[in-house]
Structure formats: structure tokens, C-alpha cells
Amino acid sequence: MSEVLGRSFKVLEYLANHPEGVALSTLAADLQIPLSASHRLLTELIRYAYVRQEARDGHYVLTIKLV
């Protein structure tokens, strides 16, 4: 499995375990992924509608696409 795909699954699994949403910095630190790489992954996951960013606090959450 490629590193990018593996990281993407880690992000999705992490968000599934945090339905209240998480900040970018928290996700990056907890998963030990560089902040810039975490942001790129989340941007792509948003583009494909698997993740959304909350307007009120900027936290990232899964969409219903995976539920």
C-alpha cells in the first residue's frame, strides 16, 4: 500500500473515532503526520466529499458518505 493511501486511511479511521471533529494540529500530532501533509490529505478528502471542515470552529469531520 502506498504511503499516501495508508495515511488517508489513518485519517479516515481517526476521524471516525472522533465524531465531534478535530483540529488540524491535533490530528497531525496524534497521527504523527507533518502538518502540511495532513492538510493536503484533508484537502483531497474534502474534494471527494469524505470529509468536511466545520465553519464554526474549523474542525474536520467525516461526512455521511462513509456512514
Secondary structure, DSSP 8 states (H G I E B T S, - for coil): --HHHHHHHHHHHHHHT-TT-B-HHHHHHHHT--HHHHHHHHHHHHHTTSEEE-TTT--EEE-GGG-
